[in-house]
Amino acid sequence: MRLVIATGNAGKLKELRELLPPPAFEVLPQSQFTSVSVEETGLTFVENAILKARHAAEASGLPAIADDSGLEVDALEGAPGIYSARYAGVGASDEDNLRKLLAVLEGKSPAERTARYQCALVYLRSPRDPSPLICQASWEGRITSNRRGAGGFGYDPIFELADRPLTVAELPAAEKNLLSHRGKALRGLVSQLRQIYPIAP
């Protein structure tokens, strides 16, 4: 099954390719078809994922999967939320966003640092698909005071698991894929795809 992945984020592309392995899937990056990104004007993760999937399907002529995900911090009323990738401003790096979040939460107790990763995944057969497949999942945790670990990307070095004193950046990639919001959402999406298409396990 040939698919285009609607992301310019190398970390997300790597994770999605690991979760959609050959020979069942041939995963192509959006950059192979266009260098233009769609403006994320939605107010929710689902709305933005649909916008991105539609853009990728239009550019490639292939079915598209798009992910929109982010971090919600309870003490910040759900921020950075859909603005997670640009929390420190348009064009901000992962490091810029991470530093800003640590600064905003400075002085907060561990009990005030509860947070979760959210992911919305959308599959469109074509740009005009009226019935997108949508899967959502979350991953509970808390924000640490200091970064730990060298793996992952984004906020992973400061996102500690709810049930273990490990950050996501300290997890092996395979375990992250098993536990993560994106991994859970993608397994749900693949399960739906298998009900529609003859995809090998």
Number of C-alpha atoms within 10 A of each C-alpha: 15 12 23 25 26 28 21 14 11 11 12 19 19 11 17 19 16 15 18 18 11 12 10 13 15 13 20 18 20 27 17 10 15 13 10 12 14 14 10 17 10 13 11 14 21 22 15 24 26 27 20 26 31 26 22 32 27 17 19 20 14 19 21 30 30 27 29 25 27 23 24 23 21 14 14 16 9 14 17 18 21 23 19 21 23 15 20 19 12 9 10 14 15 17 12 16 21 21 16 13 21 17 11 10 17 10 10 13 11 11 9 15 20 20 23 24 22 22 26 25 26 28 28 23 19 19 21 11 13 9 9 18 18 21 21 21 18 21 17 18 23 23 27 21 18 10 18 17 14 13 16 19 15 21 24 22 22 25 28 26 20 16 8 8 12 18 25 26 22 19 18 11 14 11 11 18 18 13 15 19 22 29 21 18 22 26 15 17 19 19 13 15 14 12 9 9 10 10 14 10 8
